[in-house]
Amino acid sequence: MLFNSLSFLLFLPIVFALYWWVNKKGLQLQNFLLLLASYFFYACWDWRFLFLLLFSTALDYFTGIQMVEAKNQGRKKVWFWLSIIVNLGFLGVFKYYNFFADSFAETLFGLGFQANFWTLQVILPVGISFYTFHGLSYVIDIYKGRIQPERNIITYSLFVAYFPLLVAGPIERATHLLPQIKKRRFFDYPKAVDGMHQITWGLFKKVVIADNCALYANDIFDHYQSMNSLSLILGAIYFAFQIYGDFSGYSDIALGTSKLFGIDLLRNFNYPYFSRDIAEFWRRWHISLSSWFRDYLYIPLGGSQGGMMMKIRNTFIIFLVSGFWHGANWTFLVWGALHAMFFLPLLITQNNRNNIESVAKGKSWPTIQEFMAMLLTFGLTAFAWIFFRAKTVSEAIDYIKNIFRFNLEGGIQFLDFERYSVELLMLLGLFIIVEWNAREQEHPINGKWAKLKALVILTAILILGVFSSPSDFIYFQF
């Protein structure tokens, strides 16, 4: 059930109405209703994988209690590692087994041996990377003594399966979400209106920005051998906006939907393309995943403590693991390695925390230096996105080689679509202006003219949105 589908348009108001109708009958009934709705939402994707979600939930719920009740540190450690190994085992089998089997077979073939390994013929369970990390942080926090286990199975199950975040995050923490689930909630009209406005903005980013860019990015990447340098550069730019509009649009819809139920989720995007360096970009892009890796991998490895070589090692580990989290393909590893290399100069010169505040805070325009820094950062991220988007590393390298042939014959190669590339560039320019003016707020539809803004955005969605061939959210595949 896609957020931008008619089925979700029916599902959400029904759940919303029932949720607030049972509010007077008690918190447990309200949470139980939300849990049933969440399982129904997940089953709509593929009911066969519902058992994985239920098993993961039961495993971490039971493990959390057993760790606290363990009579000694040894038994506590056994329960902890059991949960870690089983959780990562499921993720490894479904997401990475075929990759390792194929890579090993190719390596053996290169050495002169013929090997055919059995591979899984199943699709990746949707959301498995997200709810696995969700559960892992819960178990790790209990093991480290940061939180106590949740003993109400309904409350804990809802923490894992809460439908706005279930299939693509944000990756929540128990310390943030569980207290909200355990506390009785009352209807907050201003919050609900703000949620609707955020949903509207998220839909605009998905069906207008991302899906329009996808039409061109897909065609350019699929026919990159026949495209000139300018079109290939545009293809990389279109994909940069496609993936931003797609994922941040999804996150806005998730956060806005959750506000309708009186629950705040972690912010996942904070205008990352206005970053002045790569370090700032990663503080603003997919924030819940970046902070997860920081807290549960980077800091345990030693973080920024120790010598420079340890810092460099930790930086590469965190970016490579982040790349591999996205998918079982060498392209994602190269994408992660590129970001590590972009980050390295900032780390070595100790300039990685120079840009904490929003750019040009309280001002209308950036300085020339800030503008050039943003342009350079966007260029680096767009370059790295080529590897993220390409099917193979060699295809990405060919794509880049074709860019640097500086072939401009044919100018902008207009593609055979209803909307021309120039019109799309104008739309992107307008989108950048709107986001720039809203960069110190969570989303642009607020303030005195919020209702009028929402009406304009809804009209733009109806006129400019792609409804004939809507694409899935990119991060659902991870």
DOMARDO-879521 format. One line per field, with one value per residue (C-alpha): y, x, z; residue number from 0; residue in one letter; chain. Coordinates in steps of 0.25 Angstrom, whole numbers, always signed. Each point is the difference from the previous one (the first is absolute). Layout:
% DOMARDO-879521
py	c(Y, ...)
px	c(X, ...)
pz	c(Z, ...)
resi	c(NUM, ...)
resn	c(A, ...)
chain	c(A, ...)
END
This chain:
% DOMARDO-879521
py	c(+0, +12, +14, +6, -11, +1, -12, +8, +12, -9, -7, +12, +7, -13, -3, +15, +0, -13, +4, +12, -6, -11, +11, +1, -16, +0, +1, -15, -2, +12, -6, -13, +6, +7, -13, -8, +12, -1, -15, +1, +11, -9, -12, +8, +0, -15, -8, -11, +8, +4, -12, +6, +13, -7, -9, +12, +7, -13, -2, +14, +1, -13, +2, +14, -6, -12, +9, +8, -12, -8, -5, +4, +7, -12, -4, +15, -1, -13, +7, +12, -7, -9, +12, +6, -12, -4, +14, +2, -14, +2, +13, -7, -11, +8, +12, -5, -15, +1, +11, -8, -13, +7, +8, -13, -8, +12, +0, -15, +1, +11, -10, -11, -8, -2, +1, +1, +4, -1, +14, +4, +3, +9, +15, +8, +2, +15, +8, -11, +9, +10, -8, -9, +13, +4, -12, -1, +14, -4, -13, +8, +11, -11, -7, +13, +3, +13, -5, -10, -10, +2, -11, +4, -9, +9, +13, -6, -6, +13, +6, -9, -1, +15, +1, +14, -4, -15, -1, +11, +7, +9, -10, +3, -1, -7, +12, +9, -8, -9, +11, +6, -14, -2, +14, +3, +9, +10, +6, +13, +7, +10, -13, -7, +12, +1, -15, +1, +12, -9, -11, +9, +5, -14, -4, +12, -4, -15, +1, +14, +1, -15, -7, +11, -1, -15, +1, +7, -6, -15, +3, +7, -11, -11, +6, +7, -5, +9, +12, +12, +6, +10, -10, -9, +11, +3, -15, +1, +12, -5, -13, +9, +7, -13, -7, +12, +3, -15, -3, +13, +1, -14, +5, +12, -9, -9, +11, +7, -12, -3, +14, -4, -10, +9, -6, +7, -8, +4, +10, -7, +11, +15, +6, -8, +6, +14, -7, +7, -12, -16, +0, +9, -7, -13, +8, +3, -12, -13, +6, -12, -10, +9, +2, -15, -4, +11, -5, -15, -2, +13, +3, -14, -1, +11, +12, +12, -4, -6, +3, +5, -14, -5, +11, -2, -15, +2, +10, -10, -11, +9, +4, -13, -7, +11, -2, -15, +2, +6, -12, -13, +6, +5, +13, +4, -4, +10, +10, -1, +0, +13, +7, -5, +6, +13, +1, -3, +14, +6, -11, +2, +15, -1, +8, -10, +8, +14, +0, -3, +11, +2, +7, +16, -2, +12, +6, +0, -4, -8, +6, -3, -9, -7, -2, -5, -10, -5, -1, -9, -9, -2, -3, -11, -6, +0, -7, -11, -2, -5, -12, -2, +1, -9, -15, -3, +7, -1, +6, +12, +2, -1, +11, +9, -2, +4, +13, +3, -2, +14, -3, +11, -4, +2, +9, -5, -12, +1, -13, -5, +4, +9, +9, +6, +0, +15, +1, -10, +8, +12, -8, -4, +14, +4, -12, +5, +14, -5, -10, +11, +10, -11, -6, +4, -7, -14, +2, +12, -1, +8, +14, +10, -5, -15, -3, +8, -7, -14, +4, +4, -12, -10, +7, -2, -14, -2, +7, -4, -13, -13, -9, -9, -7, +2, -6, -7, +7, -3, -3, -11, -9, +1)
px	c(+0, +7, -1, -4, -11, -15, +0, +8, -9, -11, +8, +5, -14, -6, +11, +0, -15, +1, +12, -6, -14, +6, +9, -10, +0, +14, +15, +1, -12, +6, +14, -6, -8, +12, +8, -11, +0, +15, +0, -11, +9, +12, -8, -5, +14, +2, -7, +10, +11, -9, +5, +14, -4, -8, +12, +10, -10, -1, +15, +4, -12, +4, +15, -1, -7, +9, +12, -5, -4, +13, +7, +14, +7, +3, -15, -3, +11, -6, -13, +5, +9, -12, -8, +11, +4, -15, -4, +13, -2, -14, +5, +13, -8, -11, +8, +15, +0, -1, +10, +11, -4, +2, +12, +7, -4, +6, +13, +1, -3, +11, +10, -4, -10, -15, -10, -15, -6, -14, -7, -13, -11, -8, -2, +5, -10, -4, +5, +9, +13, -8, -8, +13, +8, -12, +0, +16, +0, -10, +8, +13, -6, -5, +13, +8, -10, -5, -15, -8, -8, -14, -9, -13, +0, -10, +8, +13, -6, -6, +14, +6, -12, -6, -4, +5, +14, -1, +5, +10, +3, +3, +8, -6, +7, -7, +3, -8, -11, -4, -3, -10, -7, -1, -6, -15, -2, -10, -4, +8, -7, +12, +10, -10, -1, +15, +1, -10, +9, +12, -7, -3, +14, +5, -10, +5, +14, -3, -10, +5, +15, +4, -9, +2, +15, -1, -5, +12, +11, -5, +0, +14, +6, -6, +6, +12, +9, -8, -1, +10, +7, -10, -12, +9, +2, -15, -2, +8, -7, -14, +4, +5, -13, -8, +6, -1, -15, -3, +6, -2, -14, -3, +6, -9, -12, +4, +3, -13, -9, +6, -4, -14, +1, +7, +13, +13, +10, +15, +3, +7, +4, +4, +2, +13, +3, +2, +12, +14, +8, -2, +1, -12, -7, +0, -5, -12, -2, -7, +2, -6, +10, +12, -2, -3, +14, +6, -5, +0, +13, +8, +1, +2, +12, +6, -6, +8, +9, +14, +10, -3, +2, -11, -9, +2, -3, -12, -5, +2, -7, -12, -2, +3, -10, -10, +2, -2, -13, -6, +1, +8, +8, +14, -6, -5, +14, +7, -11, +4, +15, -2, -7, +11, +11, -8, -1, +15, +5, -9, +3, +15, +0, -10, -11, -11, -8, +1, -14, -10, -10, -9, +7, -2, -9, -9, +4, -6, +12, +13, +14, +7, +9, -12, -6, +12, +2, -15, +2, +13, -7, -12, +10, +7, -13, -6, +13, -1, -14, +4, +6, -13, -9, +8, -2, +15, +13, +5, -13, +2, +14, -4, -11, +11, +10, -11, -2, +15, +0, -6, -9, -11, -5, -15, -1, -10, -5, -15, -7, -13, -9, -11, +8, +13, +13, +0, -13, +4, +13, -9, -9, +13, +4, -13, +1, +14, -5, -12, +9, +11, -11, -5, +14, -1, -14, -4, -8, -5, -15, -1, -2, -11, -3, +1, -14, +3, +13, -6, -10, +10, +9, -12, -4, +15, -1, -13, +6, +15, +0, +3, -12, +1, +12, +3, +13, +2, +8, +14, +4, -11, +10, +10)
pz	c(+0, -5, +7, -13, -4, +1, +10, +10, -3, +5, +11, +7, +3, +5, +9, +5, +3, +7, +8, +6, +2, +9, +7, +12, +2, +4, -5, -1, -10, -8, -1, -3, -12, -5, +1, -8, -11, +0, -3, -10, -7, +0, -5, -12, -5, +1, +12, -1, +6, +12, +7, -1, +7, +11, +2, +1, +10, +9, +0, +4, +10, +7, -1, +6, +13, +1, +0, +11, +8, -3, +13, -5, -11, -7, -3, -3, -10, -6, -2, -6, -10, -4, -3, -8, -8, -3, -5, -8, -5, -6, -6, -6, -6, -6, -5, -1, -3, -15, -1, +8, -8, -13, +4, +5, -13, -8, +8, -2, -15, -1, +6, -10, +8, -3, +11, +0, +14, +4, +0, +7, -10, +9, +1, +11, +11, +0, +12, +5, +1, +8, +10, +2, +4, +8, +9, +0, +7, +10, +4, +0, +9, +10, +0, +2, +12, -7, +0, +7, -8, -4, +6, -7, -13, -7, +4, -5, -13, -3, +2, -11, -10, +1, -14, -4, +2, -2, -14, -2, +13, +7, +8, +14, +14, +11, +9, -10, -5, +12, +10, -10, -2, +15, +2, -2, -12, -2, -14, -3, -11, -4, +0, -9, -9, -1, -3, -11, -6, +2, -8, -11, -1, +0, -11, -8, +1, -4, -11, -6, +2, +2, -10, -11, +2, +0, -15, -5, +10, -4, -15, +1, +8, -8, -13, +5, -12, -10, +9, -1, +12, +4, +0, +9, +10, +0, +2, +13, +4, -3, +8, +12, +1, -3, +12, +9, -4, +1, +14, +7, -6, +6, +13, +0, -2, +11, +10, -4, +1, +14, +4, -3, +11, +10, -2, -4, -8, -1, -11, -12, -9, +2, -14, -3, -13, +7, +7, -1, +1, +1, +15, +0, -11, +9, +12, -9, -9, +5, +14, +8, -8, +2, +15, +1, -6, +8, +14, -3, -9, -1, +15, +5, -10, +7, -8, -1, +11, -1, -11, -14, -7, +10, -4, -15, +2, +7, -10, -11, +8, +3, -15, -6, +10, -3, -15, +1, +9, -12, -9, -4, -11, -2, -5, +14, +6, -10, +3, +15, -3, -8, +11, +10, -9, -1, +15, +2, -3, +10, +11, -2, +1, +11, -8, +1, +10, -6, -5, +10, -1, -13, -11, +0, +13, +1, -13, -14, -8, +2, -2, -13, +8, +6, -14, -6, +12, -2, -15, +2, +11, -10, -11, +8, +5, -14, -5, +11, -4, -13, +6, +9, -12, -10, -1, +1, +3, -14, -5, +9, -4, -15, +3, +7, -12, -10, +8, -1, -15, +0, -12, -1, -13, +0, +12, +10, -6, +2, +3, -6, +12, +2, +9, -5, +7, +1, +6, +11, +2, +3, +9, +8, +1, +6, +9, +5, +3, +8, +8, +2, +6, +9, +4, +15, +1, +0, -13, -9, +3, +12, +6, -3, -14, +2, -5, -13, -1, +2, -11, -10, +3, -2, -13, -5, +4, -8, -12, +0, +7, -7, +2, -13, +4, +15, +5, +13, +11, -3, +15, +1, -7, +11)
resi	c(0, 1, 2, 3, 4, 5, 6, 7, 8, 9, 10, 11, 12, 13, 14, 15, 16, 17, 18, 19, 20, 21, 22, 23, 24, 25, 26, 27, 28, 29, 30, 31, 32, 33, 34, 35, 36, 37, 38, 39, 40, 41, 42, 43, 44, 45, 46, 47, 48, 49, 50, 51, 52, 53, 54, 55, 56, 57, 58, 59, 60, 61, 62, 63, 64, 65, 66, 67, 68, 69, 70, 71, 72, 73, 74, 75, 76, 77, 78, 79, 80, 81, 82, 83, 84, 85, 86, 87, 88, 89, 90, 91, 92, 93, 94, 95, 96, 97, 98, 99, 100, 101, 102, 103, 104, 105, 106, 107, 108, 109, 110, 111, 112, 113, 114, 115, 116, 117, 118, 119, 120, 121, 122, 123, 124, 125, 126, 127, 128, 129, 130, 131, 132, 133, 134, 135, 136, 137, 138, 139, 140, 141, 142, 143, 144, 145, 146, 147, 148, 149, 150, 151, 152, 153, 154, 155, 156, 157, 158, 159, 160, 161, 162, 163, 164, 165, 166, 167, 168, 169, 170, 171, 172, 173, 174, 175, 176, 177, 178, 179, 180, 181, 182, 183, 184, 185, 186, 187, 188, 189, 190, 191, 192, 193, 194, 195, 196, 197, 198, 199, 200, 201, 202, 203, 204, 205, 206, 207, 208, 209, 210, 211, 212, 213, 214, 215, 216, 217, 218, 219, 220, 221, 222, 223, 224, 225, 226, 227, 228, 229, 230, 231, 232, 233, 234, 235, 236, 237, 238, 239, 240, 241, 242, 243, 244, 245, 246, 247, 248, 249, 250, 251, 252, 253, 254, 255, 256, 257, 258, 259, 260, 261, 262, 263, 264, 265, 266, 267, 268, 269, 270, 271, 272, 273, 274, 275, 276, 277, 278, 279, 280, 281, 282, 283, 284, 285, 286, 287, 288, 289, 290, 291, 292, 293, 294, 295, 296, 297, 298, 299, 300, 301, 302, 303, 304, 305, 306, 307, 308, 309, 310, 311, 312, 313, 314, 315, 316, 317, 318, 319, 320, 321, 322, 323, 324, 325, 326, 327, 328, 329, 330, 331, 332, 333, 334, 335, 336, 337, 338, 339, 340, 341, 342, 343, 344, 345, 346, 347, 348, 349, 350, 351, 352, 353, 354, 355, 356, 357, 358, 359, 360, 361, 362, 363, 364, 365, 366, 367, 368, 369, 370, 371, 372, 373, 374, 375, 376, 377, 378, 379, 380, 381, 382, 383, 384, 385, 386, 387, 388, 389, 390, 391, 392, 393, 394, 395, 396, 397, 398, 399, 400, 401, 402, 403, 404, 405, 406, 407, 408, 409, 410, 411, 412, 413, 414, 415, 416, 417, 418, 419, 420, 421, 422, 423, 424, 425, 426, 427, 428, 429, 430, 431, 432, 433, 434, 435, 436, 437, 438, 439, 440, 441, 442, 443, 444, 445, 446, 447, 448, 449, 450, 451, 452, 453, 454, 455, 456, 457, 458, 459, 460, 461, 462, 463, 464, 465, 466, 467, 468, 469, 470, 471, 472, 473, 474, 475, 476, 477)
resn	c(M, L, F, N, S, L, S, F, L, L, F, L, P, I, V, F, A, L, Y, W, W, V, N, K, K, G, L, Q, L, Q, N, F, L, L, L, L, A, S, Y, F, F, Y, A, C, W, D, W, R, F, L, F, L, L, L, F, S, T, A, L, D, Y, F, T, G, I, Q, M, V, E, A, K, N, Q, G, R, K, K, V, W, F, W, L, S, I, I, V, N, L, G, F, L, G, V, F, K, Y, Y, N, F, F, A, D, S, F, A, E, T, L, F, G, L, G, F, Q, A, N, F, W, T, L, Q, V, I, L, P, V, G, I, S, F, Y, T, F, H, G, L, S, Y, V, I, D, I, Y, K, G, R, I, Q, P, E, R, N, I, I, T, Y, S, L, F, V, A, Y, F, P, L, L, V, A, G, P, I, E, R, A, T, H, L, L, P, Q, I, K, K, R, R, F, F, D, Y, P, K, A, V, D, G, M, H, Q, I, T, W, G, L, F, K, K, V, V, I, A, D, N, C, A, L, Y, A, N, D, I, F, D, H, Y, Q, S, M, N, S, L, S, L, I, L, G, A, I, Y, F, A, F, Q, I, Y, G, D, F, S, G, Y, S, D, I, A, L, G, T, S, K, L, F, G, I, D, L, L, R, N, F, N, Y, P, Y, F, S, R, D, I, A, E, F, W, R, R, W, H, I, S, L, S, S, W, F, R, D, Y, L, Y, I, P, L, G, G, S, Q, G, G, M, M, M, K, I, R, N, T, F, I, I, F, L, V, S, G, F, W, H, G, A, N, W, T, F, L, V, W, G, A, L, H, A, M, F, F, L, P, L, L, I, T, Q, N, N, R, N, N, I, E, S, V, A, K, G, K, S, W, P, T, I, Q, E, F, M, A, M, L, L, T, F, G, L, T, A, F, A, W, I, F, F, R, A, K, T, V, S, E, A, I, D, Y, I, K, N, I, F, R, F, N, L, E, G, G, I, Q, F, L, D, F, E, R, Y, S, V, E, L, L, M, L, L, G, L, F, I, I, V, E, W, N, A, R, E, Q, E, H, P, I, N, G, K, W, A, K, L, K, A, L, V, I, L, T, A, I, L, I, L, G, V, F, S, S, P, S, D, F, I, Y, F, Q, F)
chain	c(A, A, A, A, A, A, A, A, A, A, A, A, A, A, A, A, A, A, A, A, A, A, A, A, A, A, A, A, A, A, A, A, A, A, A, A, A, A, A, A, A, A, A, A, A, A, A, A, A, A, A, A, A, A, A, A, A, A, A, A, A, A, A, A, A, A, A, A, A, A, A, A, A, A, A, A, A, A, A, A, A, A, A, A, A, A, A, A, A, A, A, A, A, A, A, A, A, A, A, A, A, A, A, A, A, A, A, A, A, A, A, A, A, A, A, A, A, A, A, A, A, A, A, A, A, A, A, A, A, A, A, A, A, A, A, A, A, A, A, A, A, A, A, A, A, A, A, A, A, A, A, A, A, A, A, A, A, A, A, A, A, A, A, A, A, A, A, A, A, A, A, A, A, A, A, A, A, A, A, A, A, A, A, A, A, A, A, A, A, A, A, A, A, A, A, A, A, A, A, A, A, A, A, A, A, A, A, A, A, A, A, A, A, A, A, A, A, A, A, A, A, A, A, A, A, A, A, A, A, A, A, A, A, A, A, A, A, A, A, A, A, A, A, A, A, A, A, A, A, A, A, A, A, A, A, A, A, A, A, A, A, A, A, A, A, A, A, A, A, A, A, A, A, A, A, A, A, A, A, A, A, A, A, A, A, A, A, A, A, A, A, A, A, A, A, A, A, A, A, A, A, A, A, A, A, A, A, A, A, A, A, A, A, A, A, A, A, A, A, A, A, A, A, A, A, A, A, A, A, A, A, A, A, A, A, A, A, A, A, A, A, A, A, A, A, A, A, A, A, A, A, A, A, A, A, A, A, A, A, A, A, A, A, A, A, A, A, A, A, A, A, A, A, A, A, A, A, A, A, A, A, A, A, A, A, A, A, A, A, A, A, A, A, A, A, A, A, A, A, A, A, A, A, A, A, A, A, A, A, A, A, A, A, A, A, A, A, A, A, A, A, A, A, A, A, A, A, A, A, A, A, A, A, A, A, A, A, A, A, A, A, A, A, A, A, A, A, A, A, A, A, A, A, A, A, A, A, A, A, A, A, A, A, A, A, A, A, A, A, A, A, A, A, A, A, A, A, A)
END
